[in-house]
Amino acid sequence: MKARYIPNLISILRILLVGPLALYLLTKNYTASLGVFLLAGFSDALDGYLARRFNWTSRLGALLDPIGDKLLMVTTYLILGLQGLMPMWLVLTVILRDVIIVSGGLMYRLLVGEVVIEPIISSKINMVLQVLLMFSLLLSLSLYPLPPMLLQILIWLVLFSTLISGSCYVYQWGRRAWLSQSGRRA
């Protein structure tokens, strides 16, 4: 095996962590859930570092990494929402944003051309806030109860960053499609 594939293997392992995370969440073992969540976060940071540091990037890695991230986040949000520990309106907003982004990318590919995925700053901020909320909630459920006001503030920050990020993607892809159809460059 070539070393350049290590980030892809780490991403695959992160995807495989979705099963144990879901099981621990469903059985309300929030301490184990927190451990798996932290392990997944560490693996995400490690594969990203290795890919950038040694230029071990690939098209497969560019797909596996966000798939792993999204599967972990959607699983965590959905189960905690169904357990009544997270507002379902926030869960649905987070999932709908991702559905709109993926659908928009597919439509762009079908109607316009090749999709070039470029994460935008509002999306990165949104992901950080989503992870921070999940970490805080799992920490509060397992080891150290946090003030409810802190969790409420994080919930509202995630909502606003989700709406802003989703709107930015819709604008960006819509603008690219319009410029492409009118013969100009984005």
Beta strands, then each sheet from edge to edge (+ up, - down):
end
